[in-house]
């Protein structure tokens, strides 16, 4: 079992930055992959960024060069640094952990990019 708690969402103007945090209830060393997904109103949930064992990362094409996923093993926390935000980045962002073949989700945090 893995509990995930996200934080860091909010309202930001276009071009601004936010950093999302996802605190896990167990050592992230033991988690095969951790990632961030997002879901905008009326759209399907999509993978934004993922970090796998060995620090391999993958990003949604539309966020490459703007978003960075990272982790702090000592804090059991994964981050998503989001720069140059656009209105189309507006969504609820969810943290995900793939642990022993089971997927766990956080409660989500709202990111709104608007003037």
KOLGU-4560 file (N, C-alpha, C; in nm, 3 decimals, padded with zeros to 5 digits):
<recs>
<n_xx: 00.085 n_yy: -00.120 n_zz: 00.000 ca_xx: 00.000 ca_yy: 00.000 ca_zz: 00.000 c_xx: 00.088 c_yy: 00.125 c_zz: 00.000 mol: A seq: 1 type: UNK>
<n_xx: 00.046 n_yy: 00.221 n_zz: -00.082 ca_xx: 00.120 ca_yy: 00.347 ca_zz: -00.090 c_xx: 00.020 c_yy: 00.461 c_zz: -00.084 mol: A seq: 2 type: UNK>
<n_xx: 00.035 n_yy: 00.549 n_zz: 00.013 ca_xx: -00.045 ca_yy: 00.672 ca_zz: 00.016 c_xx: 00.037 c_yy: 00.784 c_zz: -00.046 mol: A seq: 3 type: UNK>
<n_xx: -00.032 n_yy: 00.864 n_zz: -00.127 ca_xx: 00.033 ca_yy: 00.975 ca_zz: -00.196 c_xx: -00.042 c_yy: 01.104 c_zz: -00.165 mol: A seq: 4 type: UNK>
<n_xx: 00.032 n_yy: 01.206 n_zz: -00.129 ca_xx: -00.028 ca_yy: 01.335 ca_zz: -00.097 c_xx: 00.036 c_yy: 01.443 c_zz: -00.184 mol: A seq: 5 type: UNK>
<n_xx: -00.045 n_yy: 01.505 n_zz: -00.269 ca_xx: 00.006 ca_yy: 01.610 ca_zz: -00.357 c_xx: -00.013 c_yy: 01.748 c_zz: -00.293 mol: A seq: 6 type: UNK>
<n_xx: 00.070 n_yy: 01.840 n_zz: -00.335 ca_xx: 00.055 ca_yy: 01.980 ca_zz: -00.295 c_xx: 00.122 c_yy: 02.067 c_zz: -00.400 mol: A seq: 7 type: UNK>
<n_xx: 00.092 n_yy: 02.196 n_zz: -00.393 ca_xx: 00.162 ca_yy: 02.291 ca_zz: -00.479 c_xx: 00.082 c_yy: 02.347 c_zz: -00.594 mol: A seq: 8 type: UNK>
<n_xx: -00.041 n_yy: 02.302 n_zz: -00.612 ca_xx: -00.122 ca_yy: 02.357 ca_zz: -00.719 c_xx: -00.168 c_yy: 02.497 c_zz: -00.687 mol: A seq: 9 type: UNK>
<n_xx: -00.233 n_yy: 02.559 n_zz: -00.785 ca_xx: -00.284 ca_yy: 02.694 ca_zz: -00.764 c_xx: -00.312 c_yy: 02.764 c_zz: -00.893 mol: A seq: 10 type: UNK>
<n_xx: -00.333 n_yy: 02.894 n_zz: -00.881 ca_xx: -00.362 ca_yy: 02.980 ca_zz: -00.997 c_xx: -00.234 c_yy: 03.055 c_zz: -01.035 mol: A seq: 11 type: UNK>
<n_xx: -00.201 n_yy: 03.052 n_zz: -01.163 ca_xx: -00.080 ca_yy: 03.119 ca_zz: -01.210 c_xx: -00.109 c_yy: 03.181 c_zz: -01.346 mol: A seq: 12 type: UNK>
<n_xx: -00.042 n_yy: 03.290 n_zz: -01.376 ca_xx: -00.061 ca_yy: 03.354 ca_zz: -01.505 c_xx: 00.019 c_yy: 03.280 c_zz: -01.613 mol: A seq: 13 type: UNK>
<n_xx: -00.023 n_yy: 03.292 n_zz: -01.737 ca_xx: 00.056 ca_yy: 03.232 ca_zz: -01.846 c_xx: 00.200 c_yy: 03.278 c_zz: -01.842 mol: A seq: 14 type: UNK>
<n_xx: 00.290 n_yy: 03.182 n_zz: -01.864 ca_xx: 00.433 ca_yy: 03.211 ca_zz: -01.855 c_xx: 00.492 c_yy: 03.190 c_zz: -01.718 mol: A seq: 15 type: UNK>
<n_xx: 00.406 n_yy: 03.169 n_zz: -01.619 ca_xx: 00.452 ca_yy: 03.151 ca_zz: -01.482 c_xx: 00.498 c_yy: 03.009 c_zz: -01.454 mol: A seq: 16 type: UNK>
<n_xx: 00.532 n_yy: 02.986 n_zz: -01.327 ca_xx: 00.584 ca_yy: 02.856 ca_zz: -01.285 c_xx: 00.514 c_yy: 02.808 c_zz: -01.159 mol: A seq: 17 type: UNK>
<n_xx: 00.510 n_yy: 02.677 n_zz: -01.144 ca_xx: 00.463 ca_yy: 02.613 ca_zz: -01.023 c_xx: 00.546 c_yy: 02.488 c_zz: -01.001 mol: A seq: 18 type: UNK>
<n_xx: 00.557 n_yy: 02.447 n_zz: -00.876 ca_xx: 00.620 ca_yy: 02.320 ca_zz: -00.846 c_xx: 00.523 c_yy: 02.235 c_zz: -00.765 mol: A seq: 19 type: UNK>
<n_xx: 00.490 n_yy: 02.120 n_zz: -00.819 ca_xx: 00.405 ca_yy: 02.025 ca_zz: -00.749 c_xx: 00.491 c_yy: 01.927 c_zz: -00.671 mol: A seq: 20 type: UNK>
<n_xx: 00.439 n_yy: 01.887 n_zz: -00.556 ca_xx: 00.508 ca_yy: 01.788 ca_zz: -00.473 c_xx: 00.415 c_yy: 01.669 c_zz: -00.449 mol: A seq: 21 type: UNK>
<n_xx: 00.475 n_yy: 01.552 n_zz: -00.439 ca_xx: 00.401 ca_yy: 01.430 ca_zz: -00.409 c_xx: 00.478 c_yy: 01.353 c_zz: -00.304 mol: A seq: 22 type: UNK>
<n_xx: 00.424 n_yy: 01.350 n_zz: -00.183 ca_xx: 00.489 ca_yy: 01.280 ca_zz: -00.073 c_xx: 00.432 c_yy: 01.139 c_zz: -00.063 mol: A seq: 23 type: UNK>
<n_xx: 00.520 n_yy: 01.041 n_zz: -00.062 ca_xx: 00.480 ca_yy: 00.900 ca_zz: -00.055 c_xx: 00.494 c_yy: 00.848 c_zz: 00.088 mol: A seq: 24 type: UNK>
<n_xx: 00.412 n_yy: 00.748 n_zz: 00.120 ca_xx: 00.410 ca_yy: 00.694 ca_zz: 00.256 c_xx: 00.516 c_yy: 00.588 c_zz: 00.279 mol: A seq: 25 type: UNK>
<n_xx: 00.589 n_yy: 00.552 n_zz: 00.173 ca_xx: 00.696 ca_yy: 00.455 ca_zz: 00.187 c_xx: 00.815 c_yy: 00.499 c_zz: 00.104 mol: A seq: 26 type: UNK>
<n_xx: 00.926 n_yy: 00.432 n_zz: 00.125 ca_xx: 01.046 ca_yy: 00.469 ca_zz: 00.051 c_xx: 01.023 c_yy: 00.459 c_zz: -00.099 mol: A seq: 27 type: UNK>
<n_xx: 01.057 n_yy: 00.565 n_zz: -00.170 ca_xx: 01.036 ca_yy: 00.563 ca_zz: -00.314 c_xx: 01.141 c_yy: 00.478 c_zz: -00.385 mol: A seq: 28 type: UNK>
<n_xx: 01.242 n_yy: 00.433 n_zz: -00.312 ca_xx: 01.338 ca_yy: 00.337 ca_zz: -00.368 c_xx: 01.266 c_yy: 00.209 c_zz: -00.409 mol: A seq: 29 type: UNK>
<n_xx: 01.162 n_yy: 00.174 n_zz: -00.334 ca_xx: 01.093 ca_yy: 00.048 ca_zz: -00.356 c_xx: 00.982 c_yy: 00.057 c_zz: -00.461 mol: A seq: 30 type: UNK>
<n_xx: 00.961 n_yy: 00.176 n_zz: -00.512 ca_xx: 00.852 ca_yy: 00.198 ca_zz: -00.608 c_xx: 00.909 c_yy: 00.196 c_zz: -00.750 mol: A seq: 31 type: UNK>
<n_xx: 00.850 n_yy: 00.115 n_zz: -00.835 ca_xx: 00.906 ca_yy: 00.091 ca_zz: -00.968 c_xx: 00.897 c_yy: 00.215 c_zz: -01.057 mol: A seq: 32 type: UNK>
<n_xx: 00.790 n_yy: 00.290 n_zz: -01.044 ca_xx: 00.776 ca_yy: 00.410 ca_zz: -01.125 c_xx: 00.685 c_yy: 00.508 c_zz: -01.053 mol: A seq: 33 type: UNK>
<n_xx: 00.719 n_yy: 00.635 n_zz: -01.065 ca_xx: 00.631 ca_yy: 00.740 ca_zz: -01.012 c_xx: 00.613 c_yy: 00.845 c_zz: -01.120 mol: A seq: 34 type: UNK>
<n_xx: 00.491 n_yy: 00.893 n_zz: -01.128 ca_xx: 00.463 ca_yy: 00.987 ca_zz: -01.236 c_xx: 00.355 c_yy: 01.086 c_zz: -01.201 mol: A seq: 35 type: UNK>
<n_xx: 00.335 n_yy: 01.176 n_zz: -01.294 ca_xx: 00.230 ca_yy: 01.277 ca_zz: -01.285 c_xx: 00.138 c_yy: 01.264 c_zz: -01.406 mol: A seq: 36 type: UNK>
<n_xx: 00.010 n_yy: 01.264 n_zz: -01.377 ca_xx: -00.093 ca_yy: 01.264 ca_zz: -01.480 c_xx: -00.176 c_yy: 01.390 c_zz: -01.462 mol: A seq: 37 type: UNK>
<n_xx: -00.252 n_yy: 01.423 n_zz: -01.564 ca_xx: -00.343 ca_yy: 01.535 ca_zz: -01.551 c_xx: -00.473 c_yy: 01.506 c_zz: -01.624 mol: A seq: 38 type: UNK>
<n_xx: -00.578 n_yy: 01.571 n_zz: -01.578 ca_xx: -00.708 ca_yy: 01.555 ca_zz: -01.642 c_xx: -00.777 c_yy: 01.690 c_zz: -01.647 mol: A seq: 39 type: UNK>
<n_xx: -00.802 n_yy: 01.735 n_zz: -01.767 ca_xx: -00.875 ca_yy: 01.859 ca_zz: -01.788 c_xx: -01.023 c_yy: 01.827 c_zz: -01.803 mol: A seq: 40 type: UNK>
<n_xx: -01.111 n_yy: 01.923 n_zz: -01.778 ca_xx: -01.256 ca_yy: 01.899 ca_zz: -01.790 c_xx: -01.292 c_yy: 01.846 c_zz: -01.928 mol: A seq: 41 type: UNK>
<n_xx: -01.365 n_yy: 01.737 n_zz: -01.929 ca_xx: -01.411 ca_yy: 01.680 ca_zz: -02.055 c_xx: -01.308 c_yy: 01.602 c_zz: -02.132 mol: A seq: 42 type: UNK>
<n_xx: -01.191 n_yy: 01.584 n_zz: -02.073 ca_xx: -01.084 ca_yy: 01.512 ca_zz: -02.141 c_xx: -01.040 c_yy: 01.392 c_zz: -02.059 mol: A seq: 43 type: UNK>
<n_xx: -00.972 n_yy: 01.300 n_zz: -02.127 ca_xx: -00.920 ca_yy: 01.183 ca_zz: -02.057 c_xx: -00.794 c_yy: 01.218 c_zz: -01.980 mol: A seq: 44 type: UNK>
<n_xx: -00.769 n_yy: 01.140 n_zz: -01.878 ca_xx: -00.647 ca_yy: 01.157 ca_zz: -01.801 c_xx: -00.528 c_yy: 01.119 c_zz: -01.889 mol: A seq: 45 type: UNK>
<n_xx: -00.422 n_yy: 01.201 n_zz: -01.883 ca_xx: -00.305 ca_yy: 01.175 ca_zz: -01.965 c_xx: -00.178 c_yy: 01.180 c_zz: -01.881 mol: A seq: 46 type: UNK>
<n_xx: -00.081 n_yy: 01.101 n_zz: -01.927 ca_xx: 00.048 ca_yy: 01.099 ca_zz: -01.860 c_xx: 00.127 c_yy: 01.224 c_zz: -01.896 mol: A seq: 47 type: UNK>
<n_xx: 00.175 n_yy: 01.293 n_zz: -01.794 ca_xx: 00.254 ca_yy: 01.414 ca_zz: -01.815 c_xx: 00.403 c_yy: 01.383 c_zz: -01.807 mol: A seq: 48 type: UNK>
<n_xx: 00.442 n_yy: 01.312 n_zz: -01.702 ca_xx: 00.583 ca_yy: 01.280 ca_zz: -01.682 c_xx: 00.593 c_yy: 01.159 c_zz: -01.592 mol: A seq: 49 type: UNK>
<n_xx: 00.694 n_yy: 01.077 n_zz: -01.616 ca_xx: 00.715 ca_yy: 00.958 ca_zz: -01.535 c_xx: 00.865 c_yy: 00.940 c_zz: -01.512 mol: A seq: 50 type: UNK>
<n_xx: 00.896 n_yy: 00.891 n_zz: -01.391 ca_xx: 01.033 ca_yy: 00.857 ca_zz: -01.357 c_xx: 01.035 c_yy: 00.712 c_zz: -01.313 mol: A seq: 51 type: UNK>
<n_xx: 01.116 n_yy: 00.631 n_zz: -01.381 ca_xx: 01.121 ca_yy: 00.489 ca_zz: -01.350 c_xx: 01.249 c_yy: 00.456 c_zz: -01.275 mol: A seq: 52 type: UNK>
<n_xx: 01.259 n_yy: 00.333 n_zz: -01.228 ca_xx: 01.381 ca_yy: 00.288 ca_zz: -01.161 c_xx: 01.500 c_yy: 00.313 c_zz: -01.252 mol: A seq: 53 type: UNK>
<n_xx: 01.608 n_yy: 00.365 n_zz: -01.194 ca_xx: 01.723 ca_yy: 00.401 ca_zz: -01.274 c_xx: 01.716 c_yy: 00.544 c_zz: -01.324 mol: A seq: 54 type: UNK>
<n_xx: 01.612 n_yy: 00.614 n_zz: -01.281 ca_xx: 01.595 ca_yy: 00.756 ca_zz: -01.313 c_xx: 01.564 c_yy: 00.783 c_zz: -01.460 mol: A seq: 55 type: UNK>
<n_xx: 01.515 n_yy: 00.682 n_zz: -01.529 ca_xx: 01.468 ca_yy: 00.706 ca_zz: -01.666 c_xx: 01.342 c_yy: 00.791 c_zz: -01.660 mol: A seq: 56 type: UNK>
<n_xx: 01.336 n_yy: 00.893 n_zz: -01.746 ca_xx: 01.220 ca_yy: 00.980 ca_zz: -01.746 c_xx: 01.157 c_yy: 00.986 c_zz: -01.885 mol: A seq: 57 type: UNK>
<n_xx: 01.027 n_yy: 01.008 n_zz: -01.887 ca_xx: 00.954 ca_yy: 01.030 ca_zz: -02.011 c_xx: 00.855 c_yy: 01.143 c_zz: -01.990 mol: A seq: 58 type: UNK>
<n_xx: 00.832 n_yy: 01.219 n_zz: -02.095 ca_xx: 00.743 ca_yy: 01.335 ca_zz: -02.086 c_xx: 00.643 c_yy: 01.336 c_zz: -02.202 mol: A seq: 59 type: UNK>
<n_xx: 00.528 n_yy: 01.392 n_zz: -02.172 ca_xx: 00.431 ca_yy: 01.424 ca_zz: -02.276 c_xx: 00.497 c_yy: 01.524 c_zz: -02.372 mol: A seq: 60 type: UNK>
<n_xx: 00.478 n_yy: 01.505 n_zz: -02.501 ca_xx: 00.546 ca_yy: 01.592 ca_zz: -02.598 c_xx: 00.521 c_yy: 01.740 c_zz: -02.572 mol: A seq: 61 type: UNK>
<n_xx: 00.400 n_yy: 01.774 n_zz: -02.536 ca_xx: 00.364 ca_yy: 01.915 ca_zz: -02.522 c_xx: 00.428 c_yy: 01.983 c_zz: -02.400 mol: A seq: 62 type: UNK>
<n_xx: 00.487 n_yy: 01.904 n_zz: -02.311 ca_xx: 00.551 ca_yy: 01.965 ca_zz: -02.193 c_xx: 00.703 c_yy: 01.953 c_zz: -02.195 mol: A seq: 63 type: UNK>
<n_xx: 00.756 n_yy: 01.884 n_zz: -02.294 ca_xx: 00.901 ca_yy: 01.868 ca_zz: -02.302 c_xx: 00.969 c_yy: 02.004 c_zz: -02.310 mol: A seq: 64 type: UNK>
<n_xx: 01.074 n_yy: 02.019 n_zz: -02.230 ca_xx: 01.146 ca_yy: 02.145 ca_zz: -02.225 c_xx: 01.087 c_yy: 02.247 c_zz: -02.130 mol: A seq: 65 type: UNK>
<n_xx: 00.967 n_yy: 02.220 n_zz: -02.079 ca_xx: 00.902 ca_yy: 02.312 ca_zz: -01.985 c_xx: 00.885 c_yy: 02.250 c_zz: -01.847 mol: A seq: 66 type: UNK>
<n_xx: 00.857 n_yy: 02.120 n_zz: -01.843 ca_xx: 00.834 ca_yy: 02.050 ca_zz: -01.716 c_xx: 00.951 c_yy: 01.958 c_zz: -01.686 mol: A seq: 67 type: UNK>
<n_xx: 00.980 n_yy: 01.942 n_zz: -01.556 ca_xx: 01.086 ca_yy: 01.852 ca_zz: -01.513 c_xx: 01.039 c_yy: 01.772 c_zz: -01.392 mol: A seq: 68 type: UNK>
<n_xx: 01.051 n_yy: 01.640 n_zz: -01.402 ca_xx: 01.019 ca_yy: 01.554 ca_zz: -01.289 c_xx: 01.149 c_yy: 01.521 c_zz: -01.217 mol: A seq: 69 type: UNK>
<n_xx: 01.143 n_yy: 01.522 n_zz: -01.084 ca_xx: 01.261 ca_yy: 01.491 ca_zz: -01.005 c_xx: 01.216 c_yy: 01.429 c_zz: -00.873 mol: A seq: 70 type: UNK>
<n_xx: 01.311 n_yy: 01.383 n_zz: -00.795 ca_xx: 01.275 ca_yy: 01.322 ca_zz: -00.668 c_xx: 01.379 c_yy: 01.351 c_zz: -00.562 mol: A seq: 71 type: UNK>
<n_xx: 01.334 n_yy: 01.346 n_zz: -00.439 ca_xx: 01.420 ca_yy: 01.358 ca_zz: -00.321 c_xx: 01.400 c_yy: 01.230 c_zz: -00.242 mol: A seq: 72 type: UNK>
<n_xx: 01.496 n_yy: 01.139 n_zz: -00.251 ca_xx: 01.479 ca_yy: 01.009 ca_zz: -00.186 c_xx: 01.470 c_yy: 01.022 c_zz: -00.034 mol: A seq: 73 type: UNK>
<n_xx: 01.544 n_yy: 01.115 n_zz: 00.022 ca_xx: 01.543 ca_yy: 01.131 ca_zz: 00.168 c_xx: 01.406 c_yy: 01.174 c_zz: 00.219 mol: A seq: 74 type: UNK>
<n_xx: 01.332 n_yy: 01.245 n_zz: 00.136 ca_xx: 01.199 ca_yy: 01.293 ca_zz: 00.176 c_xx: 01.086 c_yy: 01.207 c_zz: 00.117 mol: A seq: 75 type: UNK>
<n_xx: 01.122 n_yy: 01.103 n_zz: 00.042 ca_xx: 01.021 ca_yy: 01.019 ca_zz: -00.024 c_xx: 00.923 c_yy: 01.104 c_zz: -00.104 mol: A seq: 76 type: UNK>
<n_xx: 00.976 n_yy: 01.200 n_zz: -00.175 ca_xx: 00.893 ca_yy: 01.297 ca_zz: -00.246 c_xx: 00.937 c_yy: 01.310 c_zz: -00.391 mol: A seq: 77 type: UNK>
<n_xx: 00.838 n_yy: 01.318 n_zz: -00.478 ca_xx: 00.859 ca_yy: 01.342 ca_zz: -00.620 c_xx: 00.803 c_yy: 01.480 c_zz: -00.653 mol: A seq: 78 type: UNK>
<n_xx: 00.873 n_yy: 01.550 n_zz: -00.740 ca_xx: 00.833 ca_yy: 01.686 ca_zz: -00.776 c_xx: 00.804 c_yy: 01.696 c_zz: -00.926 mol: A seq: 79 type: UNK>
<n_xx: 00.724 n_yy: 01.794 n_zz: -00.959 ca_xx: 00.705 ca_yy: 01.831 ca_zz: -01.099 c_xx: 00.722 c_yy: 01.981 c_zz: -01.107 mol: A seq: 80 type: UNK>
<n_xx: 00.835 n_yy: 02.023 n_zz: -01.162 ca_xx: 00.859 ca_yy: 02.164 ca_zz: -01.184 c_xx: 00.799 c_yy: 02.203 c_zz: -01.318 mol: A seq: 81 type: UNK>
<n_xx: 00.710 n_yy: 02.300 n_zz: -01.316 ca_xx: 00.640 ca_yy: 02.341 ca_zz: -01.437 c_xx: 00.672 c_yy: 02.487 c_zz: -01.466 mol: A seq: 82 type: UNK>
<n_xx: 00.737 n_yy: 02.510 n_zz: -01.578 ca_xx: 00.774 ca_yy: 02.645 ca_zz: -01.620 c_xx: 00.701 c_yy: 02.681 c_zz: -01.750 mol: A seq: 83 type: UNK>
<n_xx: 00.699 n_yy: 02.808 n_zz: -01.780 ca_xx: 00.636 ca_yy: 02.858 ca_zz: -01.903 c_xx: 00.497 c_yy: 02.801 c_zz: -01.920 mol: A seq: 84 type: UNK>
<n_xx: 00.420 n_yy: 02.808 n_zz: -01.815 ca_xx: 00.286 ca_yy: 02.748 ca_zz: -01.816 c_xx: 00.195 c_yy: 02.816 c_zz: -01.917 mol: A seq: 85 type: UNK>
<n_xx: 00.108 n_yy: 02.735 n_zz: -01.974 ca_xx: 00.013 ca_yy: 02.780 ca_zz: -02.075 c_xx: -00.129 c_yy: 02.752 c_zz: -02.028 mol: A seq: 86 type: UNK>
<n_xx: -00.227 n_yy: 02.824 n_zz: -02.079 ca_xx: -00.365 ca_yy: 02.796 ca_zz: -02.040 c_xx: -00.405 c_yy: 02.650 c_zz: -02.064 mol: A seq: 87 type: UNK>
<n_xx: -00.350 n_yy: 02.588 n_zz: -02.165 ca_xx: -00.384 ca_yy: 02.448 ca_zz: -02.192 c_xx: -00.323 c_yy: 02.350 c_zz: -02.093 mol: A seq: 88 type: UNK>
<n_xx: -00.240 n_yy: 02.399 n_zz: -02.002 ca_xx: -00.190 ca_yy: 02.314 ca_zz: -01.894 c_xx: -00.289 c_yy: 02.306 c_zz: -01.777 mol: A seq: 89 type: UNK>
<n_xx: -00.395 n_yy: 02.383 n_zz: -01.784 ca_xx: -00.495 ca_yy: 02.382 ca_zz: -01.678 c_xx: -00.558 c_yy: 02.244 c_zz: -01.666 mol: A seq: 90 type: UNK>
<n_xx: -00.554 n_yy: 02.189 n_zz: -01.546 ca_xx: -00.607 ca_yy: 02.054 ca_zz: -01.522 c_xx: -00.591 c_yy: 02.021 c_zz: -01.374 mol: A seq: 91 type: UNK>
<n_xx: -00.651 n_yy: 01.909 n_zz: -01.336 ca_xx: -00.619 ca_yy: 01.850 ca_zz: -01.206 c_xx: -00.501 c_yy: 01.756 c_zz: -01.229 mol: A seq: 92 type: UNK>
<n_xx: -00.398 n_yy: 01.774 n_zz: -01.150 ca_xx: -00.276 ca_yy: 01.694 ca_zz: -01.163 c_xx: -00.274 c_yy: 01.588 c_zz: -01.053 mol: A seq: 93 type: UNK>
<n_xx: -00.248 n_yy: 01.464 n_zz: -01.094 ca_xx: -00.249 ca_yy: 01.350 ca_zz: -01.003 c_xx: -00.111 c_yy: 01.285 c_zz: -00.999 mol: A seq: 94 type: UNK>
<n_xx: -00.069 n_yy: 01.252 n_zz: -00.880 ca_xx: 00.052 ca_yy: 01.173 ca_zz: -00.862 c_xx: 00.016 c_yy: 01.026 c_zz: -00.870 mol: A seq: 95 type: UNK>
<n_xx: 00.104 n_yy: 00.947 n_zz: -00.927 ca_xx: 00.080 ca_yy: 00.804 ca_zz: -00.944 c_xx: 00.205 c_yy: 00.726 c_zz: -00.905 mol: A seq: 96 type: UNK>
<n_xx: 00.183 n_yy: 00.612 n_zz: -00.840 ca_xx: 00.294 ca_yy: 00.523 ca_zz: -00.806 c_xx: 00.260 c_yy: 00.382 c_zz: -00.854 mol: A seq: 97 type: UNK>
<n_xx: 00.356 n_yy: 00.321 n_zz: -00.919 ca_xx: 00.341 ca_yy: 00.184 ca_zz: -00.966 c_xx: 00.426 c_yy: 00.096 c_zz: -00.873 mol: A seq: 98 type: UNK>
<n_xx: 00.360 n_yy: 00.026 n_zz: -00.784 ca_xx: 00.429 ca_yy: -00.051 ca_zz: -00.680 c_xx: 00.385 c_yy: -00.196 c_zz: -00.686 mol: A seq: 99 type: UNK>
<n_xx: 00.475 n_yy: -00.282 n_zz: -00.722 ca_xx: 00.451 ca_yy: -00.427 ca_zz: -00.730 c_xx: 00.330 c_yy: -00.458 c_zz: -00.818 mol: A seq: 100 type: UNK>
<n_xx: 00.320 n_yy: -00.384 n_zz: -00.927 ca_xx: 00.214 ca_yy: -00.410 ca_zz: -01.022 c_xx: 00.080 c_yy: -00.347 c_zz: -00.990 mol: A seq: 101 type: UNK>
<n_xx: 00.074 n_yy: -00.274 n_zz: -00.880 ca_xx: -00.049 ca_yy: -00.206 ca_zz: -00.842 c_xx: -00.027 c_yy: -00.055 c_zz: -00.856 mol: A seq: 102 type: UNK>
<n_xx: -00.127 n_yy: 00.014 n_zz: -00.908 ca_xx: -00.116 ca_yy: 00.158 ca_zz: -00.926 c_xx: -00.191 c_yy: 00.232 c_zz: -00.815 mol: A seq: 103 type: UNK>
<n_xx: -00.124 n_yy: 00.326 n_zz: -00.757 ca_xx: -00.182 ca_yy: 00.407 ca_zz: -00.650 c_xx: -00.188 c_yy: 00.552 c_zz: -00.696 mol: A seq: 104 type: UNK>
<n_xx: -00.292 n_yy: 00.622 n_zz: -00.647 ca_xx: -00.316 ca_yy: 00.760 ca_zz: -00.689 c_xx: -00.329 c_yy: 00.853 c_zz: -00.571 mol: A seq: 105 type: UNK>
<n_xx: -00.285 n_yy: 00.975 n_zz: -00.592 ca_xx: -00.312 ca_yy: 01.079 ca_zz: -00.495 c_xx: -00.449 c_yy: 01.139 c_zz: -00.519 mol: A seq: 106 type: UNK>
<n_xx: -00.483 n_yy: 01.238 n_zz: -00.439 ca_xx: -00.617 ca_yy: 01.297 ca_zz: -00.446 c_xx: -00.628 c_yy: 01.402 c_zz: -00.555 mol: A seq: 107 type: UNK>
<n_xx: -00.516 n_yy: 01.447 n_zz: -00.607 ca_xx: -00.515 ca_yy: 01.546 ca_zz: -00.713 c_xx: -00.499 c_yy: 01.688 c_zz: -00.660 mol: A seq: 108 type: UNK>
<n_xx: -00.439 n_yy: 01.772 n_zz: -00.742 ca_xx: -00.424 ca_yy: 01.913 ca_zz: -00.708 c_xx: -00.453 c_yy: 01.996 c_zz: -00.833 mol: A seq: 109 type: UNK>
<n_xx: -00.532 n_yy: 02.101 n_zz: -00.815 ca_xx: -00.577 ca_yy: 02.181 ca_zz: -00.928 c_xx: -00.468 c_yy: 02.280 c_zz: -00.969 mol: A seq: 110 type: UNK>
<n_xx: -00.442 n_yy: 02.284 n_zz: -01.099 ca_xx: -00.354 ca_yy: 02.386 ca_zz: -01.158 c_xx: -00.436 c_yy: 02.464 c_zz: -01.259 mol: A seq: 111 type: UNK>
<n_xx: -00.442 n_yy: 02.594 n_zz: -01.239 ca_xx: -00.517 ca_yy: 02.681 ca_zz: -01.330 c_xx: -00.422 c_yy: 02.788 c_zz: -01.384 mol: A seq: 112 type: UNK>
<n_xx: -00.413 n_yy: 02.794 n_zz: -01.516 ca_xx: -00.327 ca_yy: 02.893 ca_zz: -01.582 c_xx: -00.418 c_yy: 02.992 c_zz: -01.654 mol: A seq: 113 type: UNK>
<n_xx: -00.422 n_yy: 03.113 n_zz: -01.600 ca_xx: -00.516 ca_yy: 03.212 ca_zz: -01.654 c_xx: -00.471 c_yy: 03.351 c_zz: -01.617 mol: A seq: 114 type: UNK>
<n_xx: -00.512 n_yy: 03.448 n_zz: -01.702 ca_xx: -00.486 ca_yy: 03.587 ca_zz: -01.670 c_xx: -00.584 c_yy: 03.636 c_zz: -01.565 mol: A seq: 115 type: UNK>
</recs>
